[in-house]
């Protein structure tokens, strides 16, 4: 059963990133640099989230690799460290919140131009990953 849950988590989070990338297609022509940066940030954050979830499940001190941690801005990484080290938040939950915030800001800036009811699918798949 544990393996099935890991595959479900991976599938939900893959759908999240896939939908996000797809939803940026309509705004790519007039916001190309912003879209490229946003896509890279989401992929890196999801990679870090997935690695962190697997580290947590492993019960060891192993640090799993993730995609280009240096591509995530320093303020975001500092915020994550602050949430985990100072306040004791769960790292995976903090990362999921950071991704939700990043997605919401992208919609606000017009990087994501899909209607909110359609974008809500992204929030649903994101939240079902660790279920």
C-alpha positions in Angstrom: 0.0 0.0 0.0 2.9 2.4 0.8 4.2 2.1 -2.8 0.8 2.8 -4.2 0.5 6.0 -2.1 4.0 7.2 -3.3 2.9 6.7 -6.9 -0.3 8.6 -6.2 1.7 11.5 -4.7 4.0 11.6 -7.6 1.0 11.5 -10.0 -0.9 14.3 -8.3 2.2 16.5 -8.2 3.1 15.7 -11.8 -0.5 16.7 -12.8 0.0 20.0 -10.9 3.1 21.0 -12.7 1.8 19.8 -16.1 -1.3 21.8 -15.7 0.6 24.9 -14.6 2.9 24.7 -17.6 0.0 24.2 -19.9 -2.0 27.1 -18.3 0.9 29.5 -19.1 0.8 28.9 -22.8 -1.8 31.6 -23.5 0.2 34.3 -21.8 3.6 33.2 -23.2 3.6 35.5 -26.2 3.5 38.7 -24.3 5.2 37.7 -21.0 7.8 35.3 -22.3 10.5 36.0 -19.7 8.0 36.0 -16.8 6.5 32.8 -17.9 9.9 31.1 -18.3 10.9 32.2 -14.8 7.6 31.1 -13.3 7.8 27.7 -15.0 11.4 27.2 -13.7 10.4 28.2 -10.2 7.4 25.9 -10.1 9.4 22.9 -11.4 12.2 23.6 -8.9 9.9 24.0 -6.0 8.0 20.8 -6.9 11.3 18.9 -7.2 12.3 20.2 -3.7 8.9 19.3 -2.3 9.0 15.8 -3.7 12.6 15.2 -2.5 11.6 16.6 1.0 8.6 14.3 1.1 10.7 11.3 0.3 13.3 12.3 2.8 10.6 12.6 5.5 9.2 9.2 4.6 12.7 7.6 4.6 13.2 8.4 8.3 16.9 9.0 7.7 19.0 12.1 7.4 19.5 11.5 3.7 19.3 14.5 1.5 17.9 13.6 -1.9 18.8 15.6 -5.0 16.5 18.1 -6.5 16.5 20.2 -9.7 18.7 23.2 -9.5 18.2 24.6 -6.0 20.2 27.6 -6.9 17.4 28.5 -9.4 15.1 29.3 -6.5 15.5 32.9 -5.3 17.4 33.4 -2.0 14.4 35.1 -0.3 12.2 32.1 -0.9 14.8 29.7 0.5 15.4 32.0 3.5 11.7 32.1 4.1 11.5 28.3 4.0 14.4 27.9 6.4 12.8 30.4 8.7 9.5 28.5 8.7 11.2 25.2 9.4 14.0 26.2 11.7 12.4 29.0 13.8 8.7 27.9 13.8 9.0 24.2 13.4 6.7 24.0 10.4 6.7 20.8 8.3 9.0 21.4 5.4 6.7 19.8 2.8 3.7 21.7 4.0 5.7 25.0 4.0 6.8 24.3 0.4 3.2 23.5 -0.7 2.1 26.9 0.8 5.0 28.6 -1.0 3.9 27.0 -4.3 0.2 28.1 -3.7 1.4 31.6 -3.0 3.6 31.6 -6.1 0.7 30.4 -8.3 -1.7 33.0 -6.9 0.8 35.8 -7.5 1.4 34.5 -11.1 -2.3 34.7 -11.8 -2.5 38.2 -10.3 0.4 39.3 -12.7 -1.3 37.7 -15.7 1.3 34.9 -16.1 -1.6 32.5 -15.6 -4.6 33.6 -17.5 -7.0 30.7 -17.0 -10.3 31.4 -15.2 -10.2 30.7 -11.4 -12.5 27.7 -11.5 -10.1 26.0 -13.9 -7.0 27.0 -11.9 -8.6 25.5 -8.8 -7.8 22.1 -10.2 -4.1 22.9 -9.7 -4.7 23.7 -6.0 -6.7 20.4 -5.7 -4.0 18.2 -7.2 -1.3 20.0 -5.2 -3.2 19.4 -1.9 -3.9 15.7 -2.7 -0.2 14.9 -3.2 0.6 14.3 0.5 -2.8 12.8 1.3 
